[in-house]
Amino acid sequence: MNIFFLLAPFSVALGLAALGAFWWTLRSGQYDDPAGDASRILIDDPEDRPA
């Protein structure tokens, strides 16, 4: 039973840290243009080819 008092707050803190990291990625604009990023990989750019 003593381990419960150690692991329960640890798991709550870990969950809050994950939520905070997700919130930080939302605020920093990581998910602003998912459609553009997905289509950018399909563009055949001649400048990207090796010489």
OpenMM code with the backbone's topology and positions (N, CA, C; nanometers):
from openmm import Vec3, app, unit

residues = "MET ASN ILE PHE PHE LEU LEU ALA PRO PHE SER VAL ALA LEU GLY LEU ALA ALA LEU GLY ALA PHE TRP TRP THR LEU ARG SER GLY GLN TYR ASP ASP PRO ALA GLY ASP ALA SER ARG ILE LEU ILE ASP ASP PRO GLU ASP ARG PRO ALA".split()
positions = [
    Vec3(0.0816, -0.1191, 0.0000),
    Vec3(0.0000, 0.0000, 0.0000),
    Vec3(0.0861, 0.1257, 0.0000),
    Vec3(0.2069, 0.1152, 0.0554),
    Vec3(0.2938, 0.2325, 0.0587),
    Vec3(0.3398, 0.2736, -0.0802),
    Vec3(0.3551, 0.1775, -0.1697),
    Vec3(0.3995, 0.2096, -0.3044),
    Vec3(0.2926, 0.2893, -0.3795),
    Vec3(0.1679, 0.2701, -0.3435),
    Vec3(0.0587, 0.3456, -0.4057),
    Vec3(0.0742, 0.4948, -0.3785),
    Vec3(0.1168, 0.5295, -0.2584),
    Vec3(0.1329, 0.6712, -0.2235),
    Vec3(0.2521, 0.7341, -0.2940),
    Vec3(0.3398, 0.6538, -0.3469),
    Vec3(0.4514, 0.7039, -0.4253),
    Vec3(0.4166, 0.7089, -0.5742),
    Vec3(0.3528, 0.6045, -0.6241),
    Vec3(0.3269, 0.5961, -0.7676),
    Vec3(0.2091, 0.6801, -0.8145),
    Vec3(0.1089, 0.6980, -0.7319),
    Vec3(-0.0080, 0.7759, -0.7736),
    Vec3(0.0285, 0.9217, -0.8030),
    Vec3(0.0966, 0.9927, -0.7146),
    Vec3(0.1353, 1.1304, -0.7493),
    Vec3(0.2342, 1.1366, -0.8658),
    Vec3(0.3202, 1.0360, -0.8754),
    Vec3(0.4147, 1.0335, -0.9865),
    Vec3(0.3421, 1.0198, -1.1198),
    Vec3(0.2417, 0.9345, -1.1263),
    Vec3(0.1688, 0.9166, -1.2520),
    Vec3(0.0862, 1.0399, -1.2865),
    Vec3(0.0309, 1.1057, -1.1864),
    Vec3(-0.0429, 1.2297, -1.2116),
    Vec3(0.0525, 1.3379, -1.2618),
    Vec3(0.1698, 1.3486, -1.2012),
    Vec3(0.2682, 1.4469, -1.2454),
    Vec3(0.3158, 1.4177, -1.3872),
    Vec3(0.3352, 1.2913, -1.4198),
    Vec3(0.3763, 1.2538, -1.5541),
    Vec3(0.2680, 1.2873, -1.6572),
    Vec3(0.1432, 1.2630, -1.6223),
    Vec3(0.0332, 1.2987, -1.7111),
    Vec3(0.0222, 1.4490, -1.7309),
    Vec3(0.0417, 1.5264, -1.6257),
    Vec3(0.0380, 1.6717, -1.6375),
    Vec3(0.1558, 1.7239, -1.7194),
    Vec3(0.2708, 1.6600, -1.7072),
    Vec3(0.3861, 1.6994, -1.7882),
    Vec3(0.3593, 1.6721, -1.9363),
    Vec3(0.2978, 1.5598, -1.9667),
    Vec3(0.2636, 1.5284, -2.1057),
    Vec3(0.1604, 1.6270, -2.1601),
    Vec3(0.0637, 1.6615, -2.0787),
    Vec3(-0.0366, 1.7603, -2.1200),
    Vec3(0.0275, 1.8966, -2.1414),
    Vec3(0.1204, 1.9329, -2.0554),
    Vec3(0.1920, 2.0589, -2.0722),
    Vec3(0.2768, 2.0603, -2.1986),
    Vec3(0.3410, 1.9490, -2.2305),
    Vec3(0.4205, 1.9410, -2.3531),
    Vec3(0.3313, 1.9513, -2.4761),
    Vec3(0.2148, 1.8880, -2.4711),
    Vec3(0.1210, 1.8981, -2.5826),
    Vec3(0.0713, 2.0410, -2.5985),
    Vec3(0.0411, 2.1072, -2.4880),
    Vec3(-0.0053, 2.2466, -2.4924),
    Vec3(0.1048, 2.3357, -2.5495),
    Vec3(0.2298, 2.3087, -2.5133),
    Vec3(0.3415, 2.3882, -2.5629),
    Vec3(0.3550, 2.3735, -2.7146),
    Vec3(0.3360, 2.2506, -2.7676),
    Vec3(0.3446, 2.2326, -2.9119),
    Vec3(0.2295, 2.3014, -2.9838),
    Vec3(0.1130, 2.3053, -2.9226),
    Vec3(0.0015, 2.3776, -2.9829),
    Vec3(0.0300, 2.5272, -2.9891),
    Vec3(0.0837, 2.5828, -2.8809),
    Vec3(0.1112, 2.7263, -2.8738),
    Vec3(0.2272, 2.7674, -2.9644),
    Vec3(0.3203, 2.6763, -2.9917),
    Vec3(0.4360, 2.7119, -3.0735),
    Vec3(0.4103, 2.6924, -3.2231),
    Vec3(0.2922, 2.6430, -3.2595),
    Vec3(0.2558, 2.6345, -3.4009),
    Vec3(0.3019, 2.5091, -3.4711),
    Vec3(0.3170, 2.3999, -3.4004),
    Vec3(0.3635, 2.2767, -3.4622),
    Vec3(0.2600, 2.2165, -3.5574),
    Vec3(0.1343, 2.2463, -3.5372),
    Vec3(0.0274, 2.1828, -3.6152),
    Vec3(-0.0460, 2.2833, -3.7037),
    Vec3(0.0215, 2.3894, -3.7468),
    Vec3(-0.0454, 2.4951, -3.8222),
    Vec3(-0.0807, 2.4540, -3.9648),
    Vec3(0.0054, 2.3807, -4.0324),
    Vec3(-0.0166, 2.3497, -4.1732),
    Vec3(0.0093, 2.2019, -4.2025),
    Vec3(-0.0740, 2.1121, -4.1501),
    Vec3(-0.0481, 1.9697, -4.1761),
    Vec3(-0.0720, 1.9301, -4.3216),
    Vec3(-0.1654, 1.9958, -4.3906),
    Vec3(-0.1910, 1.9615, -4.5303),
    Vec3(-0.0749, 2.0054, -4.6185),
    Vec3(-0.0172, 2.1196, -4.5891),
    Vec3(0.0975, 2.1671, -4.6665),
    Vec3(0.2191, 2.0801, -4.6467),
    Vec3(0.2416, 2.0359, -4.5249),
    Vec3(0.3552, 1.9479, -4.4978),
    Vec3(0.3381, 1.8138, -4.5665),
    Vec3(0.2165, 1.7639, -4.5703),
    Vec3(0.1918, 1.6348, -4.6336),
    Vec3(0.2092, 1.6430, -4.7849),
    Vec3(0.1711, 1.7532, -4.8461),
    Vec3(0.1844, 1.7638, -4.9916),
    Vec3(0.3245, 1.8062, -5.0334),
    Vec3(0.3992, 1.8674, -4.9440),
    Vec3(0.5338, 1.9123, -4.9779),
    Vec3(0.6266, 1.7954, -5.0085),
    Vec3(0.6023, 1.6809, -4.9495),
    Vec3(0.6883, 1.5650, -4.9748),
    Vec3(0.6680, 1.5104, -5.1163),
    Vec3(0.5550, 1.5405, -5.1781),
    Vec3(0.5256, 1.4904, -5.3120),
    Vec3(0.5791, 1.5801, -5.4228),
    Vec3(0.6256, 1.7001, -5.3914),
    Vec3(0.6742, 1.7933, -5.4919),
    Vec3(0.8103, 1.7465, -5.5427),
    Vec3(0.8219, 1.7351, -5.6726),
    Vec3(0.9472, 1.6910, -5.7344),
    Vec3(1.0284, 1.8154, -5.7698),
    Vec3(1.1190, 1.8542, -5.6827),
    Vec3(1.1994, 1.9735, -5.7011),
    Vec3(1.3308, 1.9377, -5.7698),
    Vec3(1.3624, 1.9974, -5.8843),
    Vec3(1.4895, 1.9655, -5.9478),
    Vec3(1.6106, 2.0101, -5.8655),
    Vec3(1.5945, 2.1059, -5.7788),
    Vec3(1.7052, 2.1547, -5.6973),
    Vec3(1.7459, 2.0548, -5.5899),
    Vec3(1.6554, 1.9629, -5.5552),
    Vec3(1.6832, 1.8651, -5.4505),
    Vec3(1.7543, 1.7405, -5.5016),
    Vec3(1.7676, 1.7260, -5.6322),
    Vec3(1.8301, 1.6062, -5.6886),
    Vec3(1.9814, 1.6136, -5.6753),
    Vec3(2.0463, 1.5007, -5.6560),
    Vec3(2.1928, 1.5019, -5.6517),
    Vec3(2.2523, 1.5302, -5.7898),
    Vec3(2.3692, 1.5868, -5.7902),
    Vec3(2.4344, 1.6244, -5.9184),
    Vec3(2.4867, 1.5038, -5.9931),
] * unit.nanometer
topology = app.Topology()
chain = topology.addChain("A")
for resn in residues:
    res = topology.addResidue(resn, chain)
    for name in ("N", "CA", "C"):
        topology.addAtom(name, app.Element.getBySymbol(name[0]), res)
